[in-house]
Each structure stands twice: as C-alpha cells, then as structure tokens.
Amino acid sequence: MKKDFSEFLSTLTEDKFTEITNKINSVENRINFSTTPEGINKFVGDLSIVNLQFTIEIVRLYHEWLNS
C-alpha cells in the first residue's frame, strides 16, 4: 500500500516536536558565542549542527512510519 506523505506530516504534533527537542537538548548541546567574527561563525556552525540533529530525527521517524 502506498503511503501519503501528508499522513506522516499529520503525526508531527507539537508534542512530537517537543519530544525531539528534549532529546536533542539532553545531548548537552551548548551554544555560546562572542560577538567577534569568529564567535559568530562558531554560533552559525553550532546552530547548523543542532538543525541537522533535528532533521535526522524527523527522517528517522519518517523511516519508521514508512516501514510500519
């Protein structure tokens, strides 16, 4: 049976986003930066890593949903 992506999207509730955020935060992601060019570059890099972790969690959920 072919699954509709919109069905998966409907599973992404606010509670699910909170759960993912809490999981990522439990890994001790600390974002600190200074207002120097190097500090801002570090901030952007750290923020990108957190964004990637969140995206990977969404892909993991999608993979589980698709194979259920």
Secondary structure, 3 states (H helix, E strand, C coil): CCCCHHHHHHCCCHHHHHHHHHHHHCCCCCCCCCCCHHHHHHHHHHHHHHHHHHHHHHHHHHHHHHCC
